[in-house]
Amino acid sequence: MGKNNTLLVVLATKKLAATLIFTLLLSTAAGLADLATANPEMATLIAMPEEYINYTITTVNGSLWAKIDGTYPLRILTESDGAPSCVPAELPMVYPTPPGTTNIHVKVDETELEWSNYPYHTHHTAIGDWSMIYCLIVPVPEQFVLTIHYEHPLEQVNGSSLFLYDLNISPYLSPWSSNSTAYFTIRLDANVSNLQAYTTETDSVWKPINYTVSQEDKTEVMSVQMYSEYDKPLLGDLVVMFSGAEAETVEVALWIIIPLVVVAALLVFIIYRRKHP
């Protein structure tokens, strides 16, 4: 569900306004560490050493869609980790969603959470500004697994289909949790060609990234890993692009339609000749 995307978890007390929540949301891990030092009661540092994002690319009513399942093992850093951080009473979370996102489900340790649209701000990506959803985790376990499911139509750009996963990893990197790896598994249930993968920040510069492709039965499976490290340049978001699927769908449709049109025309001609010998 929702910028697919790495979850953005923010800390807050009940007194924090939505605008402050969003400001904290966009803070870097270093900034959070400084905030924690200044006011430990307002600080929550979160570690996410790995995340798993599974995509299925399929056709829905003639259009290409992505169905996403994200799994995020999270741990609140505390004084036992040497971090100026503690487990909060509640944890607000916002998550960006691509245009047309539907069928959203958010769970903490298999318990489904209620969510609502976040009306205060959008999230900027390299392919546009995205809406966000809001959830509140309460009570907050010191360790938990957050899972998010959502589905959305693919973007169409210059004849190619693409999707972007927003890897907003910086809030989860700190001196007490210094690296994280995102594992992407993309099942291509639709026939595609010219498969490409890039990383990009919130600009137009796209850099190719290595990936592997394997075969499971008759389905191609693409795998990508993105490694991030504290206080080092980050890769940005993941963009996967391909072509061929829609063209093939149109081609198959034409192979069905054209013979039917020809047969219908012949029948009309035969009936006409019989009535007008």
NUPA-996336 format. One line per 10 residues: number of its first residue (from 1); their letters; for each residue z negated, x, y of N, C-alpha, C. Coordinates in steps of 0.05 Angstrom, whole numbers, plus 5000, padded with zeros to 4 digits. Layout:
NUM> a> Z,X,Y,Z,X,Y,Z,X,Y  ...
//
This chain:
1> mgknntllvv> 5000,5016,4977,5000,5000,5000,5000,5017,5024  5004,5009,5043,5008,5024,5068,5012,5049,5062  5023,5088,5107,5034,5114,5115,5021,5130,5099  5068,5113,5056,5062,5117,5051,5053,5133,5049  5036,5136,5036,5025,5151,5054,4997,5159,5050  4987,5188,5059,4960,5195,5052,4941,5178,5069  4920,5168,5056,4901,5152,5071,4889,5167,5094  4882,5153,5115,4869,5164,5138,4841,5152,5139  4821,5167,5133,4794,5157,5133,4780,5166,5158  4766,5148,5171,4752,5156,5196,4723,5149,5193
11> latkklaatl> 4707,5164,5207,4679,5159,5207,4672,5142,5231  4651,5126,5228,4642,5110,5251,4615,5098,5245  4600,5092,5266,4577,5076,5264,4584,5048,5273  4567,5029,5271,4573,5001,5279,4578,5000,5309  4568,5019,5324,4570,5019,5353,4597,5030,5363  4612,5043,5345,4637,5055,5354,4658,5034,5359  4672,5036,5381,4694,5018,5388,4719,5026,5372  4738,5008,5370,4762,5013,5355,4778,5037,5366  4777,5039,5393,4792,5061,5405,4780,5087,5398  4753,5089,5396,4740,5113,5388,4746,5120,5359
21> iftlllstaa> 4746,5099,5342,4752,5102,5314,4779,5116,5311  4799,5106,5327,4826,5117,5325,4827,5145,5335  4811,5151,5356,4810,5179,5366,4800,5197,5345  4778,5189,5332,4767,5205,5311,4787,5208,5287  4801,5187,5282,4821,5187,5261,4841,5209,5264  4849,5214,5289,4870,5234,5294,4858,5262,5299  4832,5265,5297,4820,5291,5301,4827,5309,5277  4828,5335,5283,4832,5354,5261,4805,5359,5248  4807,5372,5224,4782,5378,5210,4764,5396,5226  4776,5414,5241,4760,5432,5258,4746,5416,5279
31> gladlatanp> 4760,5397,5291,4747,5381,5311,4724,5365,5300  4728,5354,5275,4707,5340,5262,4683,5358,5257  4688,5383,5250,4666,5401,5245,4651,5406,5270  4665,5409,5293,4651,5413,5318,4635,5388,5325  4646,5364,5320,4632,5340,5326,4607,5338,5309  4609,5346,5283,4586,5345,5265,4564,5363,5275  4571,5386,5285,4551,5405,5295,4537,5393,5320  4552,5379,5337,4541,5368,5361,4524,5343,5355  4532,5327,5336,4518,5302,5330,4521,5295,5301  4504,5306,5283,4507,5302,5255,4507,5272,5246
41> ematliampe> 4493,5255,5261,4492,5227,5253,4519,5213,5256  4537,5224,5271,4563,5211,5275,4585,5224,5258  4578,5244,5241,4599,5260,5228,4600,5254,5198  4624,5252,5188,4628,5251,5160,4653,5268,5153  4648,5288,5137,4670,5306,5128,4677,5298,5100  4703,5295,5094,4712,5286,5068,4730,5306,5055  4725,5311,5029,4742,5330,5014,4761,5314,4996  4786,5323,4995,4805,5311,4977,4822,5334,4966  4812,5349,4946,4826,5372,4935,4853,5366,4923  4857,5341,4915,4883,5333,4904,4887,5303,4907
51> eyinytittv> 4913,5295,4907,4920,5267,4908,4945,5264,4892  4948,5240,4881,4971,5234,4863,4985,5209,4873  5011,5213,4879,5027,5191,4890,5051,5186,4871  5051,5162,4860,5073,5155,4841,5091,5134,4854  5117,5141,4855,5137,5123,4866,5155,5112,4843  5163,5088,4845,5184,5077,4828,5205,5066,4847  5229,5077,4845,5252,5067,4861,5268,5048,4844  5270,5023,4853,5283,5002,4837,5299,4984,4856  5314,4966,4843,5330,4947,4858,5317,4919,4858  5313,4908,4881,5302,4881,4884,5321,4864,4899
61> ngslwakidg> 5332,4843,4886,5351,4825,4899,5374,4840,4912  5384,4861,4899,5407,4876,4909,5400,4898,4929  5375,4901,4936,5366,4922,4955,5348,4942,4941  5348,4966,4951,5331,4987,4940,5303,4985,4952  5283,4986,4934,5255,4985,4942,5240,5008,4930  5218,5015,4943,5199,5034,4932,5173,5020,4925  5163,5024,4901,5136,5014,4893,5118,5038,4889  5096,5038,4904,5079,5062,4906,5051,5057,4896  5041,5076,4880,5013,5076,4872,5001,5103,4879  4983,5102,4898,4969,5127,4906,4941,5128,4895
71> typlriltes> 4933,5151,4885,4906,5155,4874,4894,5179,4889  4870,5173,4902,4858,5193,4920,4829,5197,4912  4823,5219,4897,4795,5225,4891,4781,5237,4915  4760,5225,4925,4747,5233,4950,4718,5240,4945  4708,5259,4961,4680,5266,4960,4670,5271,4988  4647,5259,4995,4635,5263,5021,4620,5290,5020  4627,5308,5038,4613,5333,5040,4586,5330,5052  4566,5344,5042,4538,5341,5051,4526,5368,5056  4501,5368,5063,4487,5393,5067,4486,5410,5042  4487,5397,5019,4487,5413,4994,4512,5430,4991
81> dgapscvpae> 4533,5422,5006,4558,5438,5007,4557,5458,5030  4536,5458,5045,4534,5475,5068,4548,5463,5093  4556,5438,5090,4571,5424,5112,4552,5408,5130  4558,5408,5156,4542,5391,5174,4551,5362,5173  4546,5350,5150,4558,5323,5145,4539,5308,5126  4541,5281,5127,4524,5265,5109,4540,5240,5101  4529,5226,5081,4542,5202,5071,4536,5179,5091  4556,5166,5102,4551,5145,5122,4544,5119,5108  4533,5100,5124,4527,5073,5113,4552,5058,5107  4573,5062,5123,4599,5049,5119,4621,5068,5128
91> lpmvyptppg> 4644,5063,5118,4667,5081,5124,4692,5065,5131  4699,5063,5156,4724,5049,5163,4748,5066,5155  4770,5054,5148,4794,5068,5139,4818,5053,5150  4837,5068,5160,4863,5057,5167,4885,5071,5151  4906,5057,5144,4927,5067,5127,4954,5058,5138  4972,5076,5145,4998,5067,5156,5017,5056,5135  5033,5036,5143,5050,5023,5124,5079,5022,5134  5099,5029,5118,5127,5028,5127,5135,5000,5133  5157,4997,5148,5167,4970,5155,5173,4953,5129  5165,4928,5130,5170,4910,5108,5151,4913,5085
101> ttnihvkvde> 5129,4927,5088,5110,4931,5066,5098,4905,5057  5096,4902,5030,5084,4878,5019,5068,4885,4994  5055,4865,4982,5040,4868,4957,5020,4891,4959  5003,4891,4979,4984,4912,4985,4958,4907,4970  4948,4927,4955,4922,4926,4942,4907,4952,4946  4882,4950,4955,4866,4973,4960,4841,4971,4943  4834,4992,4928,4811,4991,4910,4794,5016,4913  4768,5013,4911,4749,5035,4909,4736,5033,4882  4741,5053,4865,4731,5053,4837,4736,5026,4823  4760,5016,4825,4769,4992,4812,4759,4966,4825
111> telewsnypy> 4743,4968,4847,4735,4944,4861,4754,4940,4885  4767,4917,4885,4787,4911,4906,4773,4906,4933  4785,4917,4954,4775,4914,4981,4792,4894,4996  4780,4880,5015,4795,4864,5033,4807,4882,5055  4830,4875,5064,4843,4891,5085,4854,4872,5106  4859,4883,5130,4871,4867,5152,4889,4885,5167  4907,4873,5183,4925,4889,5200,4908,4902,5222  4915,4927,5228,4901,4942,5249,4916,4939,5275  4906,4923,5294,4922,4915,5318,4921,4935,5341  4905,4956,5339,4900,4972,5363,4920,4995,5367
121> hthhtaigdw> 4934,5002,5347,4952,5025,5350,4972,5025,5327  4994,5040,5331,5013,5045,5309,5012,5075,5303  5024,5082,5281,5024,5110,5272,5052,5121,5274  5055,5143,5288,5082,5155,5293,5090,5172,5270  5115,5168,5261,5127,5185,5240,5155,5195,5250  5167,5212,5234,5194,5222,5242,5215,5201,5241  5210,5179,5228,5231,5158,5226,5222,5132,5240  5201,5133,5256,5193,5110,5271,5163,5106,5272  5154,5087,5287,5126,5080,5289,5119,5058,5269  5097,5063,5254,5089,5045,5233,5064,5030,5240
131> smiyclivpv> 5062,5005,5230,5037,4990,5232,5017,5002,5212  4992,4993,5215,4971,5003,5197,4954,4980,5188  4941,4984,5165,4921,4965,5155,4893,4977,5158  4873,4960,5158,4845,4969,5162,4828,4959,5139  4811,4976,5128,4791,4969,5108,4765,4980,5115  4744,4968,5105,4717,4979,5109,4704,4984,5081  4697,5009,5076,4683,5016,5051,4653,5015,5056  4639,4997,5042,4610,4994,5045,4599,4981,5019  4579,4993,5006,4567,5019,5013,4586,5042,5006  4579,5066,5014,4597,5089,5011,4585,5107,4989
141> peqfvltihy> 4599,5110,4966,4590,5129,4946,4595,5157,4956  4579,5176,4946,4584,5204,4953,4610,5213,4942  4617,5204,4918,4644,5209,4906,4656,5183,4897  4682,5180,4902,4695,5155,4893,4725,5160,4892  4739,5142,4878,4768,5143,4876,4780,5119,4890  4796,5125,4910,4810,5104,4925,4838,5102,4914  4846,5077,4907,4874,5073,4898,4887,5052,4916  4912,5056,4922,4927,5039,4939,4955,5033,4927  4961,5008,4925,4988,4999,4916,5002,4984,4938  5027,4990,4942,5043,4975,4961,5073,4978,4955
151> ehpleqvngs> 5089,4961,4966,5118,4962,4961,5133,4958,4987  5156,4971,4990,5171,4968,5015,5201,4974,5010  5219,4961,5026,5247,4968,5023,5253,4996,5034  5273,5009,5023,5280,5036,5033,5295,5034,5059  5292,5055,5075,5307,5058,5100,5336,5065,5093  5355,5055,5109,5383,5062,5106,5392,5078,5131  5400,5103,5127,5408,5120,5149,5434,5134,5143  5455,5129,5158,5481,5141,5155,5492,5139,5126  5488,5116,5114,5499,5112,5087,5481,5122,5065  5458,5134,5072,5439,5144,5051,5414,5127,5052
161> slflydlnis> 5400,5126,5029,5375,5113,5027,5353,5134,5028  5330,5127,5040,5309,5147,5042,5282,5133,5044  5261,5148,5037,5234,5139,5043,5218,5163,5053  5197,5157,5068,5179,5178,5079,5151,5172,5070  5138,5193,5060,5109,5191,5054,5094,5207,5075  5076,5194,5088,5061,5206,5110,5037,5222,5098  5039,5248,5097,5018,5265,5086,4999,5274,5108  4982,5257,5117,4964,5264,5138,4939,5278,5126  4942,5303,5119,4922,5317,5103,4901,5331,5120  4907,5337,5145,4889,5354,5161,4860,5344,5162
171> pylspwssns> 4855,5317,5163,4827,5309,5165,4811,5316,5140  4824,5323,5118,4810,5330,5093,4808,5359,5088  4816,5375,5107,4814,5404,5105,4793,5415,5124  4776,5432,5114,4754,5443,5130,4745,5469,5117  4727,5484,5130,4717,5508,5118,4703,5503,5092  4693,5478,5087,4679,5471,5063,4697,5459,5042  4721,5453,5048,4741,5443,5029,4768,5452,5040  4776,5476,5032,4797,5490,5047,4826,5485,5038  4830,5471,5015,4857,5467,5006,4860,5440,4992  4885,5431,4990,4891,5405,4977,4919,5406,4967
181> tayftirlda> 4924,5393,4944,4951,5392,4933,4958,5363,4928  4982,5355,4938,4992,5328,4933,5013,5329,4911  5010,5313,4891,5028,5313,4868,5045,5287,4870  5071,5289,4874,5088,5266,4875,5105,5264,4849  5105,5240,4838,5122,5233,4815,5139,5209,4823  5165,5213,4823,5184,5192,4833,5203,5184,4810  5199,5160,4800,5216,5150,4779,5240,5135,4791  5264,5143,4783,5288,5132,4795,5300,5112,4775  5290,5087,4776,5300,5066,4759,5328,5057,4768  5336,5063,4793,5363,5057,4803,5380,5082,4799
191> nvsnlqaytt> 5406,5077,4795,5424,5100,4793,5430,5112,4820  5423,5137,4823,5427,5150,4849,5441,5177,4846  5451,5188,4868,5464,5214,4868,5456,5229,4893  5463,5254,4894,5458,5271,4918,5429,5270,4926  5411,5275,4907,5383,5274,4912,5374,5298,4929  5358,5292,4950,5349,5313,4968,5320,5307,4975  5304,5329,4981,5277,5326,4989,5271,5345,5013  5256,5335,5032,5251,5350,5057,5221,5347,5065  5212,5365,5081,5187,5361,5095,5193,5359,5125  5178,5343,5139,5182,5340,5167,5157,5332,5181
201> etdsvwkpin> 5154,5340,5206,5132,5331,5222,5142,5307,5239  5130,5302,5261,5138,5278,5276,5161,5285,5295  5180,5301,5285,5204,5307,5301,5228,5306,5283  5250,5316,5293,5276,5313,5278,5282,5338,5261  5263,5357,5259,5268,5381,5243,5259,5376,5214  5279,5376,5196,5274,5371,5167,5279,5396,5152  5260,5405,5135,5262,5429,5120,5263,5423,5090  5283,5433,5076,5285,5428,5047,5260,5437,5032  5252,5423,5012,5229,5431,4995,5238,5430,4966  5228,5448,4950,5235,5450,4922,5224,5426,4907
211> ytvsqedkte> 5240,5418,4886,5231,5396,4869,5243,5401,4841  5233,5387,4821,5244,5388,4794,5252,5360,4786  5271,5358,4768,5279,5332,4757,5279,5334,4726  5265,5314,4714,5264,5313,4685,5275,5286,4676  5277,5282,4650,5288,5257,4639,5267,5244,4621  5261,5219,4626,5243,5204,4609,5259,5180,4599  5266,5181,4573,5285,5161,4562,5311,5163,4578  5318,5142,4592,5343,5143,4608,5337,5144,4638  5311,5149,4645,5303,5149,4673,5299,5177,4683  5311,5183,4706,5306,5209,4719,5279,5208,4733
221> vmsvqmysey> 5264,5229,4731,5238,5231,4744,5237,5256,4761  5233,5253,4786,5231,5275,4806,5202,5282,4811  5196,5308,4812,5169,5317,4816,5168,5336,4840  5149,5332,4858,5146,5349,4882,5116,5355,4885  5110,5380,4892,5082,5387,4898,5081,5398,4927  5061,5390,4941,5057,5399,4969,5029,5410,4971  5027,5436,4977,5001,5450,4979,4994,5454,5008  4969,5446,5015,4960,5449,5043,4935,5466,5044  4932,5482,5065,4909,5499,5067,4897,5498,5095  4871,5499,5096,4857,5497,5122,4865,5520,5140
231> dkpllgdlvv> 4868,5514,5166,4874,5534,5187,4900,5549,5182  4919,5536,5168,4945,5547,5164,4966,5526,5171  4991,5533,5178,5011,5513,5184,5015,5494,5161  5016,5468,5167,5020,5447,5147,5049,5440,5144  5056,5430,5120,5085,5424,5115,5094,5398,5129  5075,5380,5135,5083,5355,5147,5086,5333,5126  5104,5314,5131,5108,5291,5113,5131,5297,5093  5132,5281,5072,5154,5284,5052,5175,5263,5057  5200,5271,5057,5223,5252,5058,5241,5257,5034  5247,5236,5020,5266,5237,4997,5290,5220,5004
241> mfsgaeaetv> 5313,5232,5000,5338,5218,5008,5358,5220,4985  5374,5200,4982,5395,5200,4962,5417,5180,4969  5438,5181,4954,5460,5162,4959,5471,5154,4932  5489,5134,4932,5503,5127,4907,5493,5100,4896  5468,5094,4899,5458,5070,4885,5471,5045,4896  5471,5042,4923,5483,5017,4934,5513,5016,4930  5526,5040,4932,5555,5041,4927,5561,5032,4899  5544,5041,4880,5549,5034,4852,5545,5004,4848  5524,4993,4861,5519,4964,4859,5543,4948,4869  5554,4957,4892,5577,4943,4903,5601,4946,4885
251> evalwiiipl> 5604,4970,4873,5627,4975,4856,5625,4957,4831  5601,4955,4819,5598,4937,4796,5604,4908,4803  5594,4900,4827,5599,4873,4835,5629,4867,4839  5643,4887,4850,5672,4884,4853,5687,4882,4827  5678,4898,4807,5691,4897,4781,5686,4869,4767  5665,4856,4775,5661,4829,4765,5676,4808,4781  5676,4810,4807,5688,4790,4824,5718,4791,4823  5730,4815,4825,5759,4817,4826,5773,4803,4802  5765,4809,4777,5778,4795,4755,5775,4765,4756  5751,4755,4765,5748,4726,4767,5767,4714,4788
261> vvvaallvfi> 5771,4728,4810,5790,4719,4830,5818,4718,4819  5825,4739,4804,5852,4740,4793,5857,4718,4773  5837,4713,4756,5839,4691,4736,5841,4664,4750  5825,4660,4771,5826,4635,4785,5853,4631,4798  5864,4652,4810,5891,4650,4823,5912,4644,4802  5911,4655,4778,5930,4649,4757,5928,4620,4748  5903,4610,4746,5900,4582,4738,5912,4564,4759  5907,4569,4784,5918,4553,4805,5949,4554,4804  5960,4577,4799,5990,4580,4798,6001,4564,4774  5987,4566,4751,5997,4552,4727,5996,4521,4731
271> iyrrkhp> 5974,4512,4743,5971,4483,4748,5993,4474,4768  5997,4490,4788,6017,4483,4808,6045,4481,4795  6052,4501,4778,6079,4501,4766,6082,4477,4747  6060,4469,4734,6063,4446,4716,6068,4420,4732  6056,4418,4755,6059,4394,4771,6085,4395,4787  6096,4418,4791,6120,4421,4807,6140,4439,4791  6151,4428,4770,6170,4444,4753,6196,4451,4768
//
